[in-house]
Amino acid sequence: MPTAKGNIISQNGAKFVATFIIDEIQYIFSGNTNHNPGAFSVTKATLNYDSKDQLTSTHSYLGQVGITKVTFNVKNGPTAAGPLPDNRQVDPASTVDGSGTWTTA
């Protein structure tokens, strides 16, 4: 299973942007959360996926934000996850869901 490094950032908890670099192309998964956990920032995120074909169009996800990590399990297979910094943890942890759209730059 291929992996890519990147980040997952939310300024307000209602919307997020996850960005990963694969073969010098920026893959961006941006979307909304149906439960607002508050702002969070993961600077050492990892994306696990089977094929770049999975990183297109709009997909729903289920995930968790807090206390020490963020995880988004995208319905068609990819998983984006990473640790929250000690000084930016989200407490209490929240289950989140919603949808996101993959784009490239």
Secondary structure as a PSIPRED ss2 file (coil, helix, strand):
# PSIPRED VFORMAT (PSIPRED V4.0)

   1 M C   1.000  0.000  0.000
   2 P C   1.000  0.000  0.000
   3 T E   0.000  0.000  1.000
   4 A E   0.000  0.000  1.000
   5 K E   0.000  0.000  1.000
   6 G E   0.000  0.000  1.000
   7 N E   0.000  0.000  1.000
   8 I E   0.000  0.000  1.000
   9 I E   0.000  0.000  1.000
  10 S E   0.000  0.000  1.000
  11 Q C   1.000  0.000  0.000
  12 N C   1.000  0.000  0.000
  13 G C   1.000  0.000  0.000
  14 A C   1.000  0.000  0.000
  15 K E   0.000  0.000  1.000
  16 F E   0.000  0.000  1.000
  17 V E   0.000  0.000  1.000
  18 A E   0.000  0.000  1.000
  19 T E   0.000  0.000  1.000
  20 F E   0.000  0.000  1.000
  21 I E   0.000  0.000  1.000
  22 I E   0.000  0.000  1.000
  23 D C   1.000  0.000  0.000
  24 E C   1.000  0.000  0.000
  25 I E   0.000  0.000  1.000
  26 Q E   0.000  0.000  1.000
  27 Y E   0.000  0.000  1.000
  28 I E   0.000  0.000  1.000
  29 F E   0.000  0.000  1.000
  30 S E   0.000  0.000  1.000
  31 G E   0.000  0.000  1.000
  32 N E   0.000  0.000  1.000
  33 T C   1.000  0.000  0.000
  34 N C   1.000  0.000  0.000
  35 H C   1.000  0.000  0.000
  36 N C   1.000  0.000  0.000
  37 P C   1.000  0.000  0.000
  38 G C   1.000  0.000  0.000
  39 A C   1.000  0.000  0.000
  40 F E   0.000  0.000  1.000
  41 S E   0.000  0.000  1.000
  42 V E   0.000  0.000  1.000
  43 T E   0.000  0.000  1.000
  44 K E   0.000  0.000  1.000
  45 A E   0.000  0.000  1.000
  46 T E   0.000  0.000  1.000
  47 L E   0.000  0.000  1.000
  48 N E   0.000  0.000  1.000
  49 Y C   1.000  0.000  0.000
  50 D C   1.000  0.000  0.000
  51 S C   1.000  0.000  0.000
  52 K H   0.000  1.000  0.000
  53 D H   0.000  1.000  0.000
  54 Q H   0.000  1.000  0.000
  55 L C   1.000  0.000  0.000
  56 T C   1.000  0.000  0.000
  57 S E   0.000  0.000  1.000
  58 T E   0.000  0.000  1.000
  59 H E   0.000  0.000  1.000
  60 S E   0.000  0.000  1.000
  61 Y E   0.000  0.000  1.000
  62 L E   0.000  0.000  1.000
  63 G E   0.000  0.000  1.000
  64 Q E   0.000  0.000  1.000
  65 V E   0.000  0.000  1.000
  66 G E   0.000  0.000  1.000
  67 I E   0.000  0.000  1.000
  68 T C   1.000  0.000  0.000
  69 K E   0.000  0.000  1.000
  70 V E   0.000  0.000  1.000
  71 T E   0.000  0.000  1.000
  72 F E   0.000  0.000  1.000
  73 N E   0.000  0.000  1.000
  74 V E   0.000  0.000  1.000
  75 K C   1.000  0.000  0.000
  76 N C   1.000  0.000  0.000
  77 G C   1.000  0.000  0.000
  78 P C   1.000  0.000  0.000
  79 T E   0.000  0.000  1.000
  80 A E   0.000  0.000  1.000
  81 A E   0.000  0.000  1.000
  82 G E   0.000  0.000  1.000
  83 P E   0.000  0.000  1.000
  84 L C   1.000  0.000  0.000
  85 P C   1.000  0.000  0.000
  86 D H   0.000  1.000  0.000
  87 N H   0.000  1.000  0.000
  88 R H   0.000  1.000  0.000
  89 Q C   1.000  0.000  0.000
  90 V E   0.000  0.000  1.000
  91 D E   0.000  0.000  1.000
  92 P E   0.000  0.000  1.000
  93 A E   0.000  0.000  1.000
  94 S E   0.000  0.000  1.000
  95 T E   0.000  0.000  1.000
  96 V E   0.000  0.000  1.000
  97 D E   0.000  0.000  1.000
  98 G E   0.000  0.000  1.000
  99 S E   0.000  0.000  1.000
 100 G E   0.000  0.000  1.000
 101 T E   0.000  0.000  1.000
 102 W E   0.000  0.000  1.000
 103 T E   0.000  0.000  1.000
 104 T E   0.000  0.000  1.000
 105 A C   1.000  0.000  0.000
